[in-house]
Amino acid sequence: MTSDANLIDDYIEALPNDRKIAMTKLRQVIKMNLPEGFSEVMQYGMIGYVVPHALYPQGYHCNPVDPLPFMGLASQKNYVSFYHMGINADLSLLEWFVLEYTKSVSTKLDMGKSCIRFKKMDQIPYELIGNLCKRIRVDQWIKLYEKDLSK
């Protein structure tokens, strides 16, 4: 599910109450732990955390008009999605996250390449998400992205 909202507050306001609470808390955790240089935007119908053109003028290779995506946060039909591109680009980060997730949450990890799905709003590991957010700086993300792009 994508949104036509142009403003993040409008996106969150349109959500059902349980999702609104979870998304607001996730957003707060992300913003508190996001390394300097990333920007919060609406991108692809969801909340995005990107490397702005001021820091990476090339933009996203699929559409250089867009800033380079790093993370995303979306309310889908049956779950909340948290996208972290670094997990897909850095195997050691993925391994760390999977191990820490099993220590933090009793339910099975529901994850795609860079998408972590939370079906139960009361089982979102906010502290773990915060720790994940601060593990890659902007310069590190650009290097990982360019390394993957060159393959």
N, C-alpha and C positions, 0 to 999 in steps of 0.2 A: 504494500500500500504506500503510495507516495502522496504527498500533499501539494496543493497549489499555493500554500502559504508562502509569503515572501519574508515574513518575520518569524524568528524562532519563537517568540512569545505567543504569536498567533497559532503556530503549529501546536505548541503544547496545550494551549487553551482549548483547542478543538478536540482533545483526546478525552476518552472516558476517565472518570475520576481515579480509578486504580492505576491506569497507565500514566495519568498526569502526575501522580505522586512519584511513581518509579522513575519516569523520564526526568522530572525536575531534580530528583536526588542524583541520578546518574550524571546529569548535566553539571550539577554543582561539583561532584567528585572529579569529573573530567577537568573542569576549569581550574579547580584548586591544584591539580597535579600535572597539568599540561605544561611542558617546557616552553620557555619564552620563544617567540617567533611564530608559533602556529596561530592561526586565526579561526574564529568560530563564524560559520556562515550557513546559510541555507543552500544546499547543493544536492541535486538529484532528488528533490522532494523530501529531503531529510535534513537533520542537523549534521553539519560537516565540520571537520577540523582539518584545515588545509595549510599548505605552505603558500603564502601569498605571492603574487607576481613580483612584489618588491624584493623578495628574497630569492625567488626562483622564476625569472622572467620567461623561461621556456614553457611554463605551465604543464598541464597534463598531456602526455603524448597522444591520447585518443582525441582530445580536443584542446589545443593549446590556449584557447580563450579561457578555459577553466583553470583555476589554480590547482596545484598538485594536491590530490586528496591524501589524507593520512588516516583519519578515523571518521566514522559516521555513527549516528544514533537514530534509530527509527522505530516507530510503533507499527508493527505489521498486524495482520488479521488475528493471529493466534499467539503472538509473542512480541517481545521487545528484542530488536537486533542491535548489537554493538559490533561495528566493523573496525578492525584494526589491521591495516595493511602490513604493518611490521611483522606480525605473526606469520604471515605468508612469505615474507622476504628473509626472515632470520630464523633458521631452524633451532638455534639455541634458545631464542626467546619463546618459540612455540613449546619446546620441551619444558622450559621453566614454568610457563603458564599452565600447561596441562598438569604438571606435578602439583603446583600450588592450588589449582582448582580442586583437585581431589582431596587436598587437605582442608579446604575451606567450605566445600559444599557437599552434601550427602547425595544429591541427585547426579545422574550421569551427565557429563558434558555434552551439550548439543552444539556442534560446531561444524562449519564448512571451512573453506580455505582461509578466509579472513573474517568470517561471520560467526559470532557467538550469539546463540539464541537463548533467551530467558522466557520460559513459559509460565513460571510461577514468580509473581512479582515479589513475594516475600523471601525468595531464595536467591536474590541477586547479590553476589559477593562484592559489595561496593568498595571495600578496602582493597581487595585484590585488583579491581578495575583501576583504582587510583594508582596502585603500584605499577601496573602495566603501563599506564599513561606516561609515567615519568621515566620509563626505561629507554626511550629513544629521543634524542634531541633532534632539532631541525636539520643540522648538518649531517647527522648520522642517517636520518631518513633519506635525505637527498642522495647520499652515497649508495645506500641500499637500493633505492629506486633506479638510479643510473646503472648500477651493476646488473640488476635484473633486466633492465631495458636492453642492455648490450648483448644479452644471451640470445 
